[in-house]
Amino acid sequence: MEEKNRYIAVVEQYDKQLVKAVNDKMKAGYEPYGQMVISFNEMGVIKSWVQIMMLKE
């Protein structure tokens, strides 16, 4: 059996992609940890959406 990382970062370019990726990781045994973070470029345009996730014990 493959050992999983305790914490992972899910990073996507669009919010709907992040929702799908987080749901997929939840099925794999992870849960969201903390707040979602949005990073912006110099012009104020959204660059990426980030959610830290933790493995359920």
GUNU-862442 format. One record per residue: residue number from 1; residue in three letters; x, y, z of N, C-alpha, C, CB in turn. Coordinates in pm, 1 decimal. Glycine has a CB too. Example, Ala and Ser with C-alpha at 12.3 -4.5 7.8 and 13.67 -1.06 7.14 Angstrom:
2
<atom num="1" residuo="ALA" n_u="1319.0" n_v="-569.0" n_w="780.0" ca_u="1230.0" ca_v="-450.0" ca_w="780.0" c_u="1320.0" c_v="-330.0" c_w="780.0" cb_u="1130.8" cb_v="-447.3" cb_w="904.6"/>
<atom num="2" residuo="SER" n_u="1285.0" n_v="-225.0" n_w="708.0" ca_u="1367.0" ca_v="-106.0" ca_w="714.0" c_u="1290.0" c_v="3.0" c_w="787.0" cb_u="1408.4" cb_v="-59.8" cb_w="572.5"/>
// end
This chain:
57
<atom num="1" residuo="MET" n_u="84.0" n_v="-118.4" n_w="0.0" ca_u="0.0" ca_v="0.0" ca_w="0.0" c_u="88.7" c_v="125.1" c_w="0.0" cb_u="-95.7" cb_v="-0.4" cb_w="122.5"/>
<atom num="2" residuo="GLU" n_u="52.3" n_v="220.1" n_w="-80.5" ca_u="129.0" ca_v="344.2" ca_w="-94.0" c_u="104.9" c_v="434.9" c_w="26.5" cb_u="91.2" cb_v="417.6" cb_w="-224.8"/>
<atom num="3" residuo="GLU" n_u="213.8" n_v="488.5" n_w="82.0" ca_u="201.4" ca_v="581.2" ca_w="193.9" c_u="168.8" c_v="719.8" c_w="139.3" cb_u="331.8" cb_v="584.2" cb_w="279.4"/>
<atom num="4" residuo="LYS" n_u="69.2" n_v="784.2" n_w="198.9" ca_u="25.6" ca_v="915.7" ca_w="152.7" c_u="91.0" c_v="1025.1" c_w="235.9" cb_u="-127.7" cb_v="927.7" cb_w="159.3"/>
<atom num="5" residuo="ASN" n_u="109.0" n_v="1140.6" n_w="174.0" ca_u="158.3" ca_v="1258.3" ca_w="245.9" c_u="52.2" c_v="1305.5" c_w="343.9" cb_u="196.3" cb_v="1372.1" cb_w="147.5"/>
<atom num="6" residuo="ARG" n_u="95.4" n_v="1352.0" n_w="459.5" ca_u="0.2" ca_v="1400.4" ca_w="560.2" c_u="-69.4" c_v="1528.6" c_w="512.6" cb_u="72.5" cb_v="1425.8" cb_w="694.6"/>
<atom num="7" residuo="TYR" n_u="6.4" n_v="1619.1" n_w="452.8" ca_u="-48.8" ca_v="1744.3" ca_w="400.1" c_u="-21.7" c_v="1753.2" c_w="250.5" cb_u="11.7" cb_v="1867.0" cb_w="473.7"/>
<atom num="8" residuo="ILE" n_u="-118.3" n_v="1806.2" n_w="176.9" ca_u="-100.2" ca_v="1831.5" ca_w="34.2" c_u="-157.1" c_v="1970.0" c_w="2.2" cb_u="-169.6" cb_v="1720.3" cb_w="-52.6"/>
<atom num="9" residuo="ALA" n_u="-110.5" n_v="2027.7" n_w="-105.5" ca_u="-164.1" ca_v="2154.5" ca_w="-154.9" c_u="-228.9" c_v="2128.0" c_w="-290.0" cb_u="-52.0" cb_v="2264.4" cb_w="-166.2"/>
<atom num="10" residuo="VAL" n_u="-355.1" n_v="2163.8" n_w="-301.0" ca_u="-427.5" ca_v="2151.4" ca_w="-427.1" c_u="-427.7" c_v="2289.9" c_w="-490.9" cb_u="-575.1" cb_v="2096.2" cb_w="-405.8"/>
<atom num="11" residuo="VAL" n_u="-371.9" n_v="2300.6" n_w="-610.6" ca_u="-359.9" ca_v="2429.4" ca_w="-679.7" c_u="-424.5" c_v="2416.8" c_w="-817.2" cb_u="-210.0" cb_v="2473.7" cb_w="-692.3"/>
<atom num="12" residuo="GLU" n_u="-516.9" n_v="2505.6" n_w="-846.6" ca_u="-585.2" ca_v="2506.0" ca_w="-976.3" c_u="-595.3" c_v="2648.7" c_w="-1028.1" cb_u="-726.2" cb_v="2441.9" cb_w="-965.2"/>
<atom num="13" residuo="GLN" n_u="-616.2" n_v="2660.4" n_w="-1157.3" ca_u="-624.9" ca_v="2792.2" ca_w="-1219.9" c_u="-764.5" c_v="2853.6" c_w="-1206.1" cb_u="-587.4" cb_v="2782.2" cb_w="-1367.0"/>
<atom num="14" residuo="TYR" n_u="-868.2" n_v="2771.2" n_w="-1196.9" ca_u="-1005.4" ca_v="2820.7" ca_w="-1189.4" c_u="-1075.9" c_v="2763.0" c_w="-1067.4" cb_u="-1083.1" cb_v="2785.6" cb_w="-1317.6"/>
<atom num="15" residuo="ASP" n_u="-1173.3" n_v="2838.1" n_w="-1013.8" ca_u="-1242.5" ca_v="2796.1" ca_w="-892.6" c_u="-1316.4" c_v="2663.6" c_w="-909.1" cb_u="-1339.4" cb_v="2902.7" cb_w="-850.3"/>
<atom num="16" residuo="LYS" n_u="-1380.5" n_v="2642.4" n_w="-1022.8" ca_u="-1454.9" ca_v="2517.5" ca_w="-1043.3" c_u="-1361.2" c_v="2397.6" c_w="-1051.9" cb_u="-1539.8" cb_v="2526.3" cb_w="-1170.5"/>
<atom num="17" residuo="GLN" n_u="-1242.1" n_v="2418.3" n_w="-1106.3" ca_u="-1142.4" ca_v="2310.7" ca_w="-1109.6" c_u="-1097.2" c_v="2277.5" c_w="-967.9" cb_u="-1020.8" cb_v="2350.7" cb_w="-1197.1"/>
<atom num="18" residuo="LEU" n_u="-1083.0" n_v="2380.1" n_w="-884.3" ca_u="-1042.1" ca_v="2357.8" ca_w="-746.0" c_u="-1148.2" c_v="2277.3" c_w="-671.8" cb_u="-1016.7" cb_v="2491.8" cb_w="-674.7"/>
<atom num="19" residuo="VAL" n_u="-1274.4" n_v="2310.8" n_w="-690.9" ca_u="-1383.3" ca_v="2237.6" ca_w="-625.3" c_u="-1378.5" c_v="2090.4" c_w="-663.9" cb_u="-1520.4" cb_v="2298.2" cb_w="-662.6"/>
<atom num="20" residuo="LYS" n_u="-1362.1" n_v="2061.5" n_w="-791.1" ca_u="-1355.9" ca_v="1922.7" ca_w="-837.3" c_u="-1234.4" c_v="1850.8" c_w="-778.5" cb_u="-1351.0" cb_v="1917.5" cb_w="-991.0"/>
<atom num="21" residuo="ALA" n_u="-1118.6" n_v="1916.1" n_w="-779.8" ca_u="-996.3" ca_v="1854.5" ca_w="-727.5" c_u="-1007.3" c_v="1828.6" c_w="-577.4" cb_u="-875.0" cb_v="1943.9" cb_w="-756.7"/>
<atom num="22" residuo="VAL" n_u="-1064.9" n_v="1923.3" n_w="-502.7" ca_u="-1082.5" ca_v="1904.9" ca_w="-358.3" c_u="-1178.1" c_v="1789.1" c_w="-331.7" cb_u="-1135.4" cb_v="2034.8" cb_w="-292.4"/>
<atom num="23" residuo="ASN" n_u="-1287.2" n_v="1781.5" n_w="-406.2" ca_u="-1380.8" ca_v="1670.0" ca_w="-388.9" c_u="-1313.7" c_v="1536.5" c_w="-418.2" cb_u="-1502.8" cb_v="1688.0" cb_w="-479.7"/>
<atom num="24" residuo="ASP" n_u="-1230.7" n_v="1530.7" n_w="-521.5" ca_u="-1157.9" ca_v="1407.4" ca_w="-553.7" c_u="-1063.2" c_v="1369.0" c_w="-440.7" cb_u="-1079.2" cb_v="1423.9" cb_w="-684.8"/>
<atom num="25" residuo="LYS" n_u="-993.4" n_v="1466.8" n_w="-383.9" ca_u="-900.5" ca_v="1439.0" ca_w="-273.2" c_u="-975.7" c_v="1396.6" c_w="-147.5" cb_u="-814.0" cb_v="1562.6" cb_w="-243.1"/>
<atom num="26" residuo="MET" n_u="-1096.8" n_v="1449.3" n_w="-127.3" ca_u="-1177.0" ca_v="1407.8" ca_w="-12.2" c_u="-1214.9" c_v="1260.6" c_w="-24.2" cb_u="-1303.6" cb_v="1494.9" cb_w="0.0"/>
<atom num="27" residuo="LYS" n_u="-1242.9" n_v="1215.8" n_w="-145.4" ca_u="-1272.3" ca_v="1073.9" ca_w="-168.3" c_u="-1150.2" c_v="987.2" c_w="-140.7" cb_u="-1320.7" cb_v="1051.7" cb_w="-312.0"/>
<atom num="28" residuo="ALA" n_u="-1030.5" n_v="1045.9" n_w="-154.1" ca_u="-905.2" ca_v="973.5" ca_w="-131.4" c_u="-861.6" c_v="977.8" c_w="15.1" cb_u="-795.2" cb_v="1031.2" cb_w="-219.4"/>
<atom num="29" residuo="GLY" n_u="-941.7" n_v="1041.4" n_w="102.3" ca_u="-911.4" ca_v="1040.3" ca_w="244.6" c_u="-857.3" c_v="1169.8" c_w="302.2" cb_u="-815.8" cb_v="935.0" cb_w="271.1"/>
<atom num="30" residuo="TYR" n_u="-857.5" n_v="1277.0" n_w="224.9" ca_u="-809.3" ca_v="1406.3" ca_w="273.9" c_u="-927.0" c_v="1495.2" c_w="311.1" cb_u="-720.8" cb_v="1475.8" cb_w="168.0"/>
<atom num="31" residuo="GLU" n_u="-900.5" n_v="1594.7" n_w="396.0" ca_u="-1002.4" ca_v="1694.4" ca_w="427.8" c_u="-939.5" c_v="1833.6" c_w="420.9" cb_u="-1064.5" cb_v="1668.2" cb_w="568.8"/>
<atom num="32" residuo="PRO" n_u="-1018.9" n_v="1935.3" n_w="384.0" ca_u="-965.2" ca_v="2071.1" ca_w="375.8" c_u="-909.6" c_v="2115.3" c_w="511.1" cb_u="-1074.0" cb_v="2169.3" cb_w="328.3"/>
<atom num="33" residuo="TYR" n_u="-799.6" n_v="2188.0" n_w="508.4" ca_u="-732.6" ca_v="2234.5" ca_w="629.8" c_u="-706.6" c_v="2383.4" c_w="614.2" cb_u="-599.0" cb_v="2155.9" cb_w="656.1"/>
<atom num="34" residuo="GLY" n_u="-775.7" n_v="2463.7" n_w="691.9" ca_u="-758.6" ca_v="2608.5" ca_w="682.8" c_u="-842.1" c_v="2668.6" c_w="570.7" cb_u="-612.3" cb_v="2642.7" cb_w="661.8"/>
<atom num="35" residuo="GLN" n_u="-811.9" n_v="2791.4" n_w="541.0" ca_u="-887.6" ca_v="2866.6" ca_w="441.4" c_u="-830.4" c_v="2848.6" c_w="301.0" cb_u="-889.6" cb_v="3014.2" cb_w="477.9"/>
<atom num="36" residuo="MET" n_u="-915.5" n_v="2867.9" n_w="202.6" ca_u="-871.2" ca_v="2869.2" ca_w="64.0" c_u="-796.0" c_v="3000.7" c_w="40.1" cb_u="-992.8" cb_v="2853.5" cb_w="-35.3"/>
<atom num="37" residuo="VAL" n_u="-691.5" n_v="2993.9" n_w="-41.0" ca_u="-609.7" ca_v="3111.4" ca_w="-70.8" c_u="-618.0" c_v="3140.1" c_w="-220.1" cb_u="-461.6" cb_v="3090.1" cb_w="-26.3"/>
<atom num="38" residuo="ILE" n_u="-627.9" n_v="3266.9" n_w="-254.6" ca_u="-630.2" ca_v="3308.7" ca_w="-394.7" c_u="-506.2" c_v="3393.6" c_w="-418.7" cb_u="-761.9" cb_v="3388.0" cb_w="-430.0"/>
<atom num="39" residuo="SER" n_u="-427.3" n_v="3356.7" n_w="-519.3" ca_u="-308.9" ca_v="3437.5" ca_w="-551.2" c_u="-337.2" c_v="3520.4" c_w="-676.2" cb_u="-183.0" cb_v="3347.1" cb_w="-572.2"/>
<atom num="40" residuo="PHE" n_u="-283.8" n_v="3641.5" n_w="-676.1" ca_u="-305.0" ca_v="3735.8" ca_w="-785.5" c_u="-171.8" c_v="3770.1" c_w="-850.7" cb_u="-375.1" cb_v="3863.8" cb_w="-735.0"/>
<atom num="41" residuo="ASN" n_u="-177.3" n_v="3808.0" n_w="-978.8" ca_u="-55.4" ca_v="3856.9" ca_w="-1044.1" c_u="-42.9" c_v="4007.0" c_w="-1018.4" cb_u="-57.4" cb_v="3826.5" cb_w="-1198.3"/>
<atom num="42" residuo="GLU" n_u="58.2" n_v="4068.5" n_w="-1078.3" ca_u="84.8" ca_v="4210.7" ca_w="-1055.0" c_u="-29.3" c_v="4301.6" c_w="-1099.7" cb_u="211.0" cb_v="4250.8" cb_w="-1126.4"/>
<atom num="43" residuo="MET" n_u="-109.4" n_v="4255.7" n_w="-1195.7" ca_u="-219.0" ca_v="4337.1" ca_w="-1249.1" c_u="-349.6" c_v="4315.8" c_w="-1172.6" cb_u="-240.4" cb_v="4305.4" cb_w="-1396.3"/>
<atom num="44" residuo="GLY" n_u="-348.0" n_v="4229.8" n_w="-1071.5" ca_u="-467.8" ca_v="4205.5" ca_w="-992.5" c_u="-557.7" c_v="4096.8" c_w="-1047.3" cb_u="-545.0" cb_v="4330.0" cb_w="-981.0"/>
<atom num="45" residuo="VAL" n_u="-510.4" n_v="4022.6" n_w="-1145.7" ca_u="-588.0" ca_v="3913.3" ca_w="-1203.9" c_u="-558.6" c_v="3785.5" c_w="-1125.7" cb_u="-554.8" cb_v="3894.9" cb_w="-1355.8"/>
<atom num="46" residuo="ILE" n_u="-663.0" n_v="3706.3" n_w="-1100.6" ca_u="-644.5" ca_v="3581.9" ca_w="-1025.8" c_u="-550.8" c_v="3489.5" c_w="-1101.6" cb_u="-779.9" cb_v="3512.1" cb_w="-1000.4"/>
<atom num="47" residuo="LYS" n_u="-447.2" n_v="3444.6" n_w="-1033.2" ca_u="-346.4" ca_v="3355.7" ca_w="-1091.7" c_u="-375.7" c_v="3209.9" c_w="-1057.6" cb_u="-206.0" cb_v="3394.0" cb_w="-1042.8"/>
<atom num="48" residuo="SER" n_u="-411.8" n_v="3184.0" n_w="-930.9" ca_u="-442.2" ca_v="3046.2" ca_w="-891.2" c_u="-523.3" c_v="3042.9" c_w="-762.4" cb_u="-312.9" cb_v="2965.6" cb_w="-873.7"/>
<atom num="49" residuo="TRP" n_u="-590.2" n_v="2929.4" n_w="-743.9" ca_u="-668.5" ca_v="2901.0" ca_w="-624.4" c_u="-597.5" c_v="2787.2" c_w="-551.6" cb_u="-818.6" cb_v="2863.6" cb_w="-659.6"/>
<atom num="50" residuo="VAL" n_u="-579.7" n_v="2800.7" n_w="-420.1" ca_u="-502.8" ca_v="2702.5" ca_w="-343.7" c_u="-583.2" c_v="2657.8" c_w="-221.9" cb_u="-365.8" cb_v="2761.3" cb_w="-300.0"/>
<atom num="51" residuo="GLN" n_u="-584.0" n_v="2526.3" n_w="-197.7" ca_u="-645.3" ca_v="2471.5" ca_w="-76.5" c_u="-549.0" c_v="2370.4" c_w="-17.0" cb_u="-784.7" cb_v="2405.7" cb_w="-106.6"/>
<atom num="52" residuo="ILE" n_u="-509.6" n_v="2391.7" n_w="108.7" ca_u="-427.0" ca_v="2294.7" ca_w="180.1" c_u="-520.3" c_v="2186.5" c_w="233.8" cb_u="-344.2" cb_v="2362.8" cb_w="296.5"/>
<atom num="53" residuo="MET" n_u="-475.7" n_v="2061.5" n_w="225.2" ca_u="-557.5" ca_v="1950.3" ca_w="273.0" c_u="-473.4" c_v="1860.5" c_w="362.9" cb_u="-616.3" cb_v="1869.3" cb_w="154.2"/>
<atom num="54" residuo="MET" n_u="-540.6" n_v="1796.6" n_w="459.8" ca_u="-473.6" ca_v="1709.6" ca_w="555.5" c_u="-535.9" c_v="1570.5" c_w="548.6" cb_u="-482.9" cb_v="1767.3" cb_w="699.5"/>
<atom num="55" residuo="LEU" n_u="-452.5" n_v="1469.3" n_w="559.8" ca_u="-498.6" ca_v="1331.3" ca_w="558.1" c_u="-576.5" c_v="1302.2" c_w="685.5" cb_u="-380.0" cb_v="1233.6" cb_w="543.2"/>
<atom num="56" residuo="LYS" n_u="-696.1" n_v="1243.6" n_w="671.9" ca_u="-774.3" ca_v="1204.0" ca_w="789.5" c_u="-705.2" c_v="1086.5" c_w="856.6" cb_u="-921.2" cb_v="1167.2" cb_w="750.5"/>
<atom num="57" residuo="GLU" n_u="-708.4" n_v="1085.0" n_w="988.2" ca_u="-645.6" ca_v="974.1" ca_w="1061.2" c_u="-747.9" c_v="875.1" c_w="1107.4" cb_u="-566.9" cb_v="1025.2" cb_w="1180.1"/>
// end
